[in-house]
Amino acid sequence: MHTQSGAETAPAPAFAQRGSSHYDIILALMCVVIVISNIGATKGVVLGPIALGPIVGDFSIVTDGGFFLFPLAYILGDVISEVYGFKAARRAIFTGFAVAALAAVSFAVIIALPGFDDDYGQSKQAALELALGPVWQIVLASLLGFLAGQTLNSWVLVKMKEKFREKALAGRLMASTGVGEFADTLIFCAVAAPVIGISDPGSFINYVIFGFVYKTLIEFLFVPVTAAVIKAIKKREPSYAAVTEAPPAA
C-alpha cells in the first residue's frame, strides 16, 4: 500500500468478524471454564510435601482447586485475540464475567432459600454454604485479576500482531501470556487468599509464585496446540480468509 507521498505503509493486521459460529463456540467454552474455575477456586489445595534434598528439605505447593482448569481460559482468550481481534476479546471477557456474576448471585439465592429442617436438609445447607458461599469473593478476585490480565494479554498479542502480522505466532503467544498471567495471578491471589484460608506471608508468596509459574508453564507447553487450533480456525473462518486473500489496494 502506498500513500500519496509514495511512502509505503504496512497493511492492517487481519482479523475475522465475530459474527461466526466458531466465535460463539469458543465464547461458550470460555464462560463455562470461568464459572467452573471460580467454584473450584473456593477450595485450598496443598500438594506435597515434596522432598527437595537435605539442604532445602520438604516443600509443599499451595494453590486452589481451579488451578488445573483456569489456564484453558487464557488459551481460549489467545485464540479469540489472534483470530478475531482485541474488541472481540474484550467482549468475551465481559460476557464471561457477566455469566460468572449470574452464577454467584444464583448461588446466593439458592443458599438463602428455606430448606428442609431434617438432619439431612441441614447438613446439605451447611455444605452449600461452605462450598458456594465464598464464590462471590472468588468471582470478585477472578473479575479483577482476569479483567486486568486477559486485557493485557489480548492487547500485547494484538499489538505484536500489528508488527509481525502472521509471523512469530508462538513468540507472540508466549510474550502476551507472561505479561497477562503475572498481572492476573498477583491480583487474583491478593483477593482470593483470605477466602481459601491463606493468611501468612510465606503461604501467600508460595501461592502467587506457583500460580504464575504453573499457569504460564502450562500455556507455554500448549503453545503448539494453541497455534494449531488458531491456524485451523483461520482456515475455516470465511471472513478471515477474505481479508488475508484479498488483493492489495492499488
Backbone as CSV, one residue per row, in Angstrom:
resi,resn,N_x,N_y,N_z,CA_x,CA_y,CA_z,C_x,C_y,C_z
1,MET,0.860,-1.195,0.000,0.000,0.000,0.000,0.887,1.233,0.000
2,HIS,0.515,2.281,-0.786,1.320,3.492,-0.892,0.474,4.692,-0.499
3,THR,1.107,5.642,0.168,0.457,6.910,0.462,0.641,7.837,-0.721
4,GLN,0.035,9.039,-0.665,0.142,9.993,-1.752,1.591,10.437,-1.949
5,SER,2.383,10.433,-0.876,3.771,10.861,-0.987,4.666,9.772,-1.530
6,GLY,4.118,8.556,-1.716,4.895,7.458,-2.266,5.471,6.535,-1.219
7,ALA,5.382,6.893,0.052,5.927,6.050,1.111,5.011,4.857,1.345
8,GLU,5.598,3.719,1.617,4.827,2.513,1.856,4.336,2.467,3.306
9,THR,3.125,2.022,3.474,2.575,1.811,4.815,2.188,0.349,4.945
10,ALA,2.420,-0.185,6.124,2.125,-1.605,6.360,0.619,-1.827,6.370
11,PRO,0.156,-2.907,5.777,-1.277,-3.198,5.803,-1.749,-3.522,7.215
12,ALA,-3.001,-3.281,7.481,-3.556,-3.573,8.802,-3.564,-5.079,9.041
13,PRO,-3.368,-5.516,10.292,-3.422,-6.954,10.573,-4.803,-7.524,10.297
14,ALA,-4.845,-8.784,9.907,-6.110,-9.416,9.538,-6.824,-9.965,10.767
15,PHE,-8.136,-9.742,10.832,-8.981,-10.320,11.874,-10.301,-10.746,11.252
16,ALA,-10.859,-11.831,11.785,-12.153,-12.302,11.312,-13.274,-11.536,11.997
17,GLN,-14.437,-11.574,11.412,-15.616,-10.985,12.037,-16.124,-11.921,13.133
18,ARG,-16.608,-11.343,14.240,-17.023,-12.181,15.357,-18.422,-12.777,15.174
19,GLY,-19.145,-12.368,14.122,-20.455,-12.963,13.877,-20.306,-14.327,13.235
20,SER,-19.761,-15.266,13.978,-19.395,-16.578,13.442,-19.706,-17.649,14.465
21,SER,-20.049,-18.836,13.987,-20.314,-19.949,14.900,-19.048,-20.369,15.631
22,HIS,-17.885,-20.188,15.009,-16.630,-20.512,15.686,-16.439,-19.627,16.910
23,TYR,-16.686,-18.342,16.749,-16.555,-17.407,17.871,-17.537,-17.765,18.977
24,ASP,-18.760,-18.101,18.616,-19.775,-18.443,19.609,-19.375,-19.659,20.440
25,ILE,-18.814,-20.668,19.774,-18.411,-21.886,20.481,-17.262,-21.600,21.444
26,ILE,-16.270,-20.842,20.984,-15.131,-20.515,21.847,-15.586,-19.671,23.033
27,LEU,-16.482,-18.709,22.788,-17.003,-17.868,23.857,-17.752,-18.701,24.889
28,ALA,-18.577,-19.646,24.436,-19.325,-20.503,25.361,-18.374,-21.339,26.215
29,LEU,-17.331,-21.897,25.595,-16.350,-22.678,26.346,-15.651,-21.815,27.390
30,MET,-15.304,-20.590,27.028,-14.642,-19.703,27.981,-15.542,-19.418,29.180
31,CYS,-16.817,-19.175,28.941,-17.753,-18.899,30.037,-17.862,-20.090,30.983
32,VAL,-17.951,-21.294,30.419,-18.044,-22.499,31.250,-16.778,-22.672,32.087
33,VAL,-15.628,-22.475,31.470,-14.350,-22.621,32.184,-14.265,-21.623,33.334
34,ILE,-14.676,-20.380,33.113,-14.609,-19.357,34.153,-15.498,-19.728,35.334
35,VAL,-16.733,-20.148,35.073,-17.664,-20.479,36.154,-17.164,-21.678,36.966
36,ILE,-16.730,-22.742,36.280,-16.251,-23.924,36.992,-14.974,-23.607,37.772
37,SER,-14.082,-22.806,37.177,-12.853,-22.430,37.871,-13.147,-21.651,39.144
38,ASN,-14.134,-20.754,39.093,-14.488,-19.968,40.268,-15.002,-20.848,41.403
39,ILE,-15.770,-21.866,41.056,-16.254,-22.791,42.087,-15.092,-23.598,42.652
40,GLY,-14.246,-24.119,41.772,-13.108,-24.903,42.230,-12.131,-24.100,43.058
41,ALA,-12.021,-22.799,42.779,-11.048,-21.959,43.480,-11.417,-21.703,44.925
42,THR,-12.631,-22.052,45.361,-13.005,-21.874,46.769,-12.328,-22.903,47.668
43,LYS,-11.738,-23.925,47.082,-11.049,-24.949,47.873,-9.547,-24.712,47.840
44,GLY,-8.936,-24.585,49.014,-7.492,-24.520,49.098,-6.893,-25.898,48.900
45,VAL,-5.799,-25.986,48.159,-5.163,-27.261,47.839,-3.689,-27.200,48.235
46,VAL,-3.214,-28.256,48.894,-1.803,-28.384,49.246,-1.262,-29.632,48.572
47,LEU,-0.275,-29.465,47.712,0.356,-30.581,47.010,1.720,-30.834,47.629
48,GLY,1.921,-31.987,48.136,3.195,-32.309,48.780,2.978,-32.820,50.202
49,PRO,4.034,-32.831,51.029,5.350,-32.228,50.769,6.190,-32.997,49.747
50,ILE,7.003,-32.218,49.015,7.912,-32.773,48.021,9.334,-32.697,48.568
51,ALA,10.027,-33.810,48.602,11.392,-33.851,49.121,12.347,-33.237,48.110
52,LEU,13.054,-32.167,48.519,13.992,-31.468,47.637,15.440,-31.608,48.096
53,GLY,15.698,-32.604,48.928,17.074,-32.854,49.357,17.327,-32.372,50.765
54,PRO,18.471,-32.735,51.332,18.766,-32.397,52.726,18.957,-30.908,52.982
55,ILE,19.367,-30.147,51.967,19.608,-28.713,52.171,18.296,-27.930,52.171
56,VAL,17.487,-28.169,51.160,16.215,-27.443,51.041,15.147,-28.047,51.931
57,GLY,15.145,-29.362,52.036,14.128,-30.046,52.842,12.860,-30.302,52.054
58,ASP,11.763,-30.497,52.769,10.475,-30.749,52.132,9.807,-29.436,51.741
59,PHE,9.065,-29.502,50.637,8.406,-28.304,50.123,7.000,-28.662,49.680
60,SER,6.030,-27.849,50.084,4.636,-28.069,49.691,4.182,-26.933,48.783
61,ILE,3.351,-27.274,47.811,2.803,-26.294,46.878,1.402,-25.914,47.335
62,VAL,1.156,-24.616,47.472,-0.146,-24.105,47.905,-0.860,-23.512,46.697
63,THR,-2.066,-23.986,46.424,-2.840,-23.472,45.295,-4.329,-23.614,45.605
64,ASP,-5.173,-23.569,44.591,-6.612,-23.739,44.798,-7.149,-24.779,43.821
65,GLY,-8.403,-25.169,44.031,-8.985,-26.263,43.263,-9.234,-25.972,41.809
66,GLY,-9.103,-24.730,41.395,-9.318,-24.401,39.982,-8.037,-24.296,39.183
67,PHE,-6.902,-24.671,39.803,-5.610,-24.424,39.166,-5.434,-25.183,37.852
68,PHE,-6.021,-26.380,37.750,-5.786,-27.204,36.561,-6.636,-26.778,35.381
69,LEU,-7.663,-25.971,35.623,-8.612,-25.625,34.577,-8.441,-24.200,34.072
70,PHE,-8.020,-23.289,34.950,-8.014,-21.876,34.591,-7.124,-21.541,33.402
71,PRO,-5.944,-22.190,33.231,-5.138,-21.839,32.041,-5.883,-21.990,30.725
72,LEU,-6.890,-22.879,30.705,-7.651,-23.068,29.477,-8.374,-21.783,29.079
73,ALA,-8.791,-20.988,30.067,-9.458,-19.723,29.748,-8.523,-18.790,28.996
74,TYR,-7.250,-18.783,29.383,-6.281,-17.934,28.685,-5.982,-18.461,27.288
75,ILE,-5.932,-19.766,27.147,-5.706,-20.341,25.816,-6.848,-19.960,24.882
76,LEU,-8.075,-20.062,25.375,-9.221,-19.657,24.564,-9.179,-18.158,24.274
77,GLY,-8.730,-17.371,25.255,-8.583,-15.936,25.037,-7.551,-15.620,23.976
78,ASP,-6.462,-16.402,23.950,-5.451,-16.218,22.907,-6.028,-16.484,21.523
79,VAL,-6.843,-17.522,21.419,-7.453,-17.864,20.132,-8.351,-16.720,19.659
80,ILE,-9.170,-16.207,20.571,-10.075,-15.118,20.197,-9.282,-13.874,19.803
81,SER,-8.260,-13.532,20.596,-7.485,-12.321,20.311,-6.786,-12.404,18.967
82,GLU,-6.175,-13.553,18.680,-5.413,-13.717,17.443,-6.321,-13.747,16.218
83,VAL,-7.450,-14.424,16.317,-8.305,-14.608,15.146,-9.290,-13.453,14.973
84,TYR,-9.868,-12.970,16.095,-10.968,-12.006,15.992,-10.607,-10.590,16.446
85,GLY,-9.461,-10.412,17.119,-9.028,-9.070,17.478,-9.351,-8.661,18.904
86,PHE,-8.863,-7.477,19.272,-8.958,-7.008,20.665,-10.399,-6.724,21.078
87,LYS,-11.188,-6.116,20.208,-12.571,-5.804,20.565,-13.368,-7.073,20.837
88,ALA,-13.159,-8.101,20.026,-13.863,-9.366,20.235,-13.408,-10.028,21.532
89,ALA,-12.102,-9.936,21.843,-11.589,-10.500,23.093,-12.174,-9.765,24.293
90,ARG,-12.248,-8.452,24.207,-12.826,-7.664,25.303,-14.294,-8.016,25.505
91,ARG,-15.002,-8.227,24.420,-16.410,-8.622,24.518,-16.535,-9.986,25.204
92,ALA,-15.618,-10.916,24.881,-15.634,-12.237,25.500,-15.348,-12.151,26.996
93,ILE,-14.409,-11.293,27.379,-14.079,-11.116,28.804,-15.294,-10.611,29.563
94,PHE,-15.942,-9.579,29.058,-17.108,-9.018,29.742,-18.257,-10.017,29.803
95,THR,-18.450,-10.766,28.722,-19.512,-11.770,28.712,-19.232,-12.866,29.737
96,GLY,-17.983,-13.319,29.800,-17.617,-14.360,30.757,-17.884,-13.945,32.183
97,PHE,-17.594,-12.715,32.513,-17.802,-12.288,33.882,-19.233,-11.915,34.191
98,ALA,-20.000,-11.574,33.175,-21.436,-11.423,33.393,-22.042,-12.775,33.770
99,VAL,-21.598,-13.834,33.090,-22.061,-15.191,33.415,-21.594,-15.590,34.804
100,ALA,-20.329,-15.272,35.140,-19.807,-15.605,36.467,-20.576,-14.868,37.565
101,ALA,-20.910,-13.604,37.319,-21.689,-12.844,38.293,-23.083,-13.436,38.463
102,LEU,-23.704,-13.860,37.355,-25.010,-14.504,37.429,-24.935,-15.776,38.257
103,ALA,-23.863,-16.559,38.079,-23.694,-17.777,38.859,-23.570,-17.462,40.339
104,ALA,-22.793,-16.435,40.679,-22.600,-16.066,42.082,-23.909,-15.622,42.721
105,VAL,-24.694,-14.819,41.996,-25.998,-14.369,42.521,-26.939,-15.561,42.682
106,SER,-26.912,-16.470,41.709,-27.778,-17.653,41.776,-27.426,-18.515,42.994
107,PHE,-26.136,-18.695,43.264,-25.727,-19.475,44.426,-26.195,-18.819,45.718
108,ALA,-26.113,-17.473,45.773,-26.554,-16.755,46.969,-28.055,-16.943,47.196
109,VAL,-28.831,-16.914,46.111,-30.286,-17.119,46.235,-30.582,-18.546,46.685
110,ILE,-29.881,-19.511,46.097,-30.089,-20.915,46.474,-29.802,-21.130,47.953
111,ILE,-28.720,-20.526,48.442,-28.372,-20.672,49.856,-29.410,-20.002,50.751
112,ALA,-29.937,-18.863,50.311,-30.902,-18.122,51.131,-32.285,-18.759,51.162
113,LEU,-32.634,-19.577,50.168,-33.958,-20.198,50.145,-34.131,-21.158,51.323
114,PRO,-35.316,-21.164,51.936,-35.532,-22.079,53.075,-35.516,-23.538,52.618
115,GLY,-34.822,-24.358,53.385,-34.724,-25.775,53.045,-35.443,-26.659,54.056
116,PHE,-35.268,-27.968,53.923,-35.876,-28.914,54.857,-35.191,-28.809,56.224
117,ASP,-35.982,-29.070,57.281,-35.459,-28.933,58.637,-34.877,-30.210,59.203
118,ASP,-34.955,-31.331,58.452,-34.400,-32.567,58.997,-32.867,-32.520,58.967
119,ASP,-32.246,-33.534,59.556,-30.786,-33.542,59.659,-30.120,-33.523,58.285
120,TYR,-30.699,-34.268,57.347,-30.113,-34.316,56.010,-30.192,-32.956,55.325
121,GLY,-31.350,-32.296,55.454,-31.518,-30.981,54.857,-30.573,-29.952,55.466
122,GLN,-30.398,-30.013,56.783,-29.497,-29.073,57.452,-28.040,-29.316,57.071
123,SER,-27.664,-30.585,56.927,-26.278,-30.885,56.537,-26.011,-30.428,55.106
124,LYS,-27.024,-30.579,54.233,-26.864,-30.096,52.861,-26.747,-28.577,52.823
125,GLN,-27.543,-27.905,53.663,-27.477,-26.446,53.723,-26.094,-25.986,54.171
126,ALA,-25.563,-26.656,55.191,-24.235,-26.287,55.692,-23.167,-26.519,54.616
127,ALA,-23.316,-27.619,53.871,-22.346,-27.919,52.817,-22.414,-26.874,51.698
128,LEU,-23.632,-26.469,51.326,-23.783,-25.448,50.289,-23.166,-24.121,50.727
129,GLU,-23.386,-23.762,51.991,-22.844,-22.509,52.492,-21.322,-22.524,52.490
130,LEU,-20.741,-23.658,52.853,-19.286,-23.758,52.879,-18.690,-23.783,51.473
131,ALA,-19.345,-24.518,50.568,-18.788,-24.699,49.224,-19.074,-23.522,48.301
132,LEU,-20.305,-23.004,48.328,-20.705,-21.981,47.371,-20.837,-20.588,47.978
133,GLY,-20.833,-20.496,49.310,-20.946,-19.189,49.954,-19.846,-18.224,49.573
134,PRO,-18.560,-18.666,49.553,-17.473,-17.729,49.220,-17.318,-17.452,47.730
135,VAL,-18.177,-18.032,46.888,-17.956,-17.894,45.442,-17.965,-16.436,44.995
136,TRP,-18.796,-15.592,45.621,-18.847,-14.197,45.175,-17.506,-13.504,45.381
137,GLN,-16.780,-13.881,46.457,-15.456,-13.295,46.679,-14.455,-13.809,45.646
138,ILE,-14.594,-15.095,45.295,-13.730,-15.648,44.253,-14.051,-14.996,42.918
139,VAL,-15.325,-14.746,42.662,-15.722,-14.069,41.428,-15.113,-12.667,41.369
140,LEU,-15.136,-11.957,42.512,-14.525,-10.633,42.559,-13.035,-10.718,42.261
141,ALA,-12.355,-11.673,42.899,-10.921,-11.856,42.649,-10.673,-12.206,41.190
142,SER,-11.501,-13.104,40.664,-11.357,-13.525,39.282,-11.658,-12.376,38.329
143,LEU,-12.671,-11.586,38.659,-13.036,-10.442,37.819,-11.892,-9.449,37.716
144,LEU,-11.347,-9.063,38.867,-10.278,-8.075,38.866,-9.017,-8.619,38.201
145,GLY,-8.659,-9.862,38.549,-7.449,-10.459,38.003,-7.560,-10.763,36.518
146,PHE,-8.628,-11.457,36.145,-8.779,-11.865,34.753,-9.040,-10.674,33.843
147,LEU,-9.774,-9.682,34.359,-10.037,-8.484,33.555,-8.730,-7.770,33.230
148,ALA,-7.871,-7.606,34.241,-6.585,-6.945,34.010,-5.655,-7.835,33.183
149,GLY,-5.535,-9.105,33.593,-4.592,-9.998,32.930,-4.965,-10.321,31.500
150,GLN,-6.235,-10.655,31.276,-6.651,-11.021,29.927,-6.650,-9.814,29.002
151,THR,-6.980,-8.632,29.545,-6.926,-7.430,28.722,-5.490,-7.138,28.294
152,LEU,-4.541,-7.245,29.236,-3.128,-7.057,28.884,-2.656,-8.125,27.900
153,ASN,-3.079,-9.365,28.155,-2.711,-10.477,27.278,-3.190,-10.212,25.844
154,SER,-4.439,-9.834,25.703,-5.000,-9.581,24.378,-4.355,-8.368,23.724
155,TRP,-4.136,-7.318,24.509,-3.555,-6.092,23.971,-2.138,-6.340,23.446
156,VAL,-1.325,-7.050,24.250,0.050,-7.345,23.825,0.046,-8.215,22.571
157,LEU,-0.821,-9.232,22.545,-0.880,-10.131,21.399,-1.260,-9.380,20.127
158,VAL,-2.255,-8.514,20.222,-2.714,-7.778,19.046,-1.677,-6.742,18.614
159,LYS,-1.064,-6.055,19.582,-0.035,-5.071,19.239,1.153,-5.739,18.544
160,MET,1.543,-6.923,19.021,2.637,-7.649,18.374,2.227,-8.137,16.988
161,LYS,0.939,-8.451,16.826,0.472,-8.873,15.505,0.514,-7.710,14.521
162,GLU,0.281,-6.478,15.016,0.386,-5.318,14.144,1.801,-5.184,13.584
163,LYS,2.779,-5.622,14.347,4.171,-5.523,13.909,4.597,-6.725,13.073
164,PHE,4.233,-7.936,13.522,4.729,-9.146,12.874,3.728,-9.768,11.897
165,ARG,2.477,-9.265,11.875,1.424,-9.842,11.044,1.246,-11.336,11.371
166,GLU,1.330,-12.201,10.392,1.080,-13.624,10.617,2.328,-14.383,11.093
167,LYS,3.441,-13.695,11.243,4.691,-14.341,11.635,4.821,-14.403,13.156
168,ALA,5.746,-15.282,13.617,6.138,-15.362,15.032,4.949,-15.583,15.957
169,LEU,4.012,-16.443,15.559,2.825,-16.685,16.377,3.198,-17.248,17.744
170,ALA,4.100,-18.228,17.792,4.484,-18.832,19.066,5.100,-17.791,19.997
171,GLY,5.958,-16.950,19.473,6.577,-15.910,20.290,5.562,-14.907,20.804
172,ARG,4.598,-14.566,19.968,3.558,-13.619,20.387,2.685,-14.223,21.484
173,LEU,2.363,-15.502,21.355,1.562,-16.172,22.367,2.298,-16.229,23.705
174,MET,3.585,-16.532,23.681,4.357,-16.662,24.909,4.579,-15.309,25.583
175,ALA,4.879,-14.283,24.799,5.110,-12.956,25.378,3.839,-12.402,26.021
176,SER,2.730,-12.516,25.325,1.473,-11.998,25.870,1.039,-12.780,27.097
177,THR,1.307,-14.084,27.112,0.963,-14.917,28.264,1.723,-14.480,29.506
178,GLY,3.018,-14.248,29.374,3.815,-13.844,30.527,3.313,-12.555,31.157
179,VAL,2.996,-11.575,30.334,2.507,-10.292,30.845,1.134,-10.460,31.499
180,GLY,0.231,-11.115,30.800,-1.130,-11.249,31.310,-1.219,-12.104,32.556
181,GLU,-0.523,-13.231,32.574,-0.609,-14.134,33.717,-0.014,-13.531,34.987
182,PHE,1.030,-12.726,34.861,1.611,-12.118,36.059,0.611,-11.166,36.716
183,ALA,0.003,-10.292,35.917,-0.980,-9.358,36.458,-2.179,-10.104,37.032
184,ASP,-2.661,-11.091,36.312,-3.818,-11.874,36.746,-3.536,-12.577,38.064
185,THR,-2.416,-13.285,38.141,-2.102,-14.085,39.317,-1.932,-13.219,40.554
186,LEU,-1.212,-12.125,40.438,-0.970,-11.261,41.590,-2.270,-10.678,42.136
187,ILE,-3.120,-10.168,41.245,-4.378,-9.561,41.684,-5.318,-10.613,42.249
188,PHE,-5.466,-11.739,41.534,-6.370,-12.795,41.992,-5.957,-13.322,43.361
189,CYS,-4.681,-13.627,43.529,-4.212,-14.198,44.795,-4.392,-13.224,45.953
190,ALA,-4.182,-11.937,45.712,-4.320,-10.938,46.765,-5.746,-10.885,47.308
191,VAL,-6.725,-11.068,46.434,-8.129,-11.009,46.864,-8.623,-12.367,47.350
192,ALA,-8.192,-13.450,46.699,-8.734,-14.777,46.985,-8.073,-15.469,48.166
193,ALA,-6.826,-15.104,48.492,-6.080,-15.823,49.521,-6.825,-15.913,50.856
194,PRO,-7.375,-14.814,51.395,-8.080,-14.929,52.669,-9.317,-15.829,52.606
195,VAL,-9.935,-15.890,51.431,-11.165,-16.672,51.280,-10.888,-18.162,51.434
196,ILE,-9.738,-18.625,50.906,-9.441,-20.056,50.952,-8.533,-20.426,52.115
197,GLY,-8.277,-19.450,53.013,-7.547,-19.761,54.238,-6.061,-19.494,54.198
198,ILE,-5.566,-18.715,53.239,-4.143,-18.380,53.181,-3.950,-17.015,53.839
199,SER,-3.215,-17.000,54.966,-3.099,-15.768,55.733,-1.656,-15.342,56.004
200,ASP,-0.709,-16.300,56.101,0.667,-15.913,56.423,1.415,-15.546,55.148
201,PRO,2.425,-14.660,55.238,3.149,-14.176,54.055,3.818,-15.286,53.248
202,GLY,4.400,-16.273,53.933,5.078,-17.348,53.219,4.138,-18.123,52.311
203,SER,2.960,-18.470,52.838,1.983,-19.211,52.035,1.461,-18.359,50.885
204,PHE,1.314,-17.044,51.125,0.832,-16.162,50.061,1.844,-16.083,48.923
205,ILE,3.119,-15.914,49.270,4.160,-15.853,48.238,4.213,-17.171,47.471
206,ASN,4.097,-18.280,48.198,4.050,-19.605,47.573,2.891,-19.680,46.590
207,TYR,1.733,-19.193,47.029,0.507,-19.218,46.219,0.701,-18.429,44.927
208,VAL,1.294,-17.219,45.043,1.486,-16.362,43.873,2.505,-16.977,42.915
209,ILE,3.639,-17.400,43.457,4.705,-17.915,42.600,4.259,-19.180,41.878
210,PHE,3.662,-20.111,42.639,3.225,-21.348,41.988,2.154,-21.060,40.953
211,GLY,1.187,-20.172,41.289,0.124,-19.863,40.340,0.669,-19.294,39.042
212,PHE,1.594,-18.345,39.152,2.159,-17.727,37.956,2.994,-18.720,37.153
213,VAL,3.908,-19.420,37.823,4.798,-20.354,37.126,4.000,-21.488,36.500
214,TYR,3.049,-22.039,37.260,2.269,-23.173,36.755,1.444,-22.776,35.541
215,LYS,0.659,-21.703,35.673,-0.227,-21.319,34.575,0.557,-20.898,33.335
216,THR,1.667,-20.177,33.563,2.485,-19.764,32.424,3.134,-20.970,31.756
217,LEU,3.649,-21.895,32.562,4.290,-23.088,32.011,3.297,-23.929,31.217
218,ILE,2.087,-24.091,31.758,1.068,-24.877,31.051,0.753,-24.244,29.701
219,GLU,0.600,-22.926,29.697,0.296,-22.254,28.430,1.459,-22.349,27.448
220,PHE,2.696,-22.274,27.966,3.851,-22.434,27.099,3.873,-23.834,26.483
221,LEU,3.587,-24.853,27.312,3.581,-26.227,26.814,2.488,-26.438,25.762
222,PHE,1.397,-25.695,25.907,0.280,-25.845,24.976,0.358,-24.896,23.780
223,VAL,1.441,-24.124,23.687,1.578,-23.207,22.550,1.447,-23.925,21.209
224,PRO,2.089,-25.099,21.006,1.894,-25.788,19.713,0.437,-26.150,19.447
225,VAL,-0.283,-26.569,20.505,-1.704,-26.905,20.345,-2.507,-25.643,20.056
226,THR,-2.246,-24.572,20.827,-2.954,-23.310,20.614,-2.718,-22.789,19.202
227,ALA,-1.454,-22.836,18.756,-1.127,-22.366,17.414,-1.829,-23.194,16.346
228,ALA,-1.888,-24.521,16.563,-2.560,-25.394,15.592,-4.055,-25.095,15.536
229,VAL,-4.670,-24.852,16.695,-6.097,-24.510,16.740,-6.336,-23.179,16.030
230,ILE,-5.483,-22.200,16.300,-5.617,-20.889,15.655,-5.529,-21.013,14.140
231,LYS,-4.544,-21.756,13.656,-4.381,-21.922,12.205,-5.577,-22.641,11.588
232,ALA,-6.104,-23.647,12.313,-7.265,-24.378,11.803,-8.491,-23.478,11.713
233,ILE,-8.695,-22.647,12.719,-9.851,-21.750,12.708,-9.695,-20.694,11.620
234,LYS,-8.472,-20.178,11.461,-8.245,-19.190,10.397,-8.605,-19.762,9.022
235,LYS,-8.246,-21.029,8.783,-8.543,-21.657,7.502,-10.039,-21.863,7.305
236,ARG,-10.759,-22.087,8.404,-12.186,-22.393,8.319,-13.070,-21.168,8.537
237,GLU,-12.463,-20.032,8.779,-13.217,-18.812,9.029,-13.272,-17.998,7.738
238,PRO,-14.430,-17.990,7.051,-14.519,-17.314,5.751,-14.119,-15.843,5.802
239,SER,-14.512,-15.141,6.851,-14.212,-13.716,6.922,-12.722,-13.459,7.109
240,TYR,-11.995,-14.408,7.717,-10.544,-14.262,7.864,-9.861,-14.496,6.516
241,ALA,-10.298,-15.537,5.854,-9.733,-15.848,4.534,-9.984,-14.695,3.564
242,ALA,-11.146,-14.056,3.672,-11.472,-12.962,2.771,-10.518,-11.785,2.961
243,VAL,-10.085,-11.548,4.198,-9.168,-10.440,4.467,-7.749,-10.774,4.006
244,THR,-7.285,-11.983,4.369,-5.896,-12.343,4.073,-5.668,-12.625,2.588
245,GLU,-6.706,-13.059,1.884,-6.548,-13.385,0.471,-6.936,-12.254,-0.466
246,ALA,-7.409,-11.148,0.118,-7.822,-10.028,-0.732,-6.597,-9.400,-1.392
247,PRO,-6.696,-8.987,-2.658,-5.554,-8.347,-3.336,-5.240,-6.999,-2.695
248,PRO,-3.983,-6.595,-2.642,-3.645,-5.307,-2.046,-4.242,-4.145,-2.804
249,ALA,-4.524,-3.074,-2.088,-5.117,-1.892,-2.718,-4.099,-1.228,-3.627
250,ALA,-4.582,-0.654,-4.706,-3.672,-0.004,-5.670,-3.122,1.283,-5.080
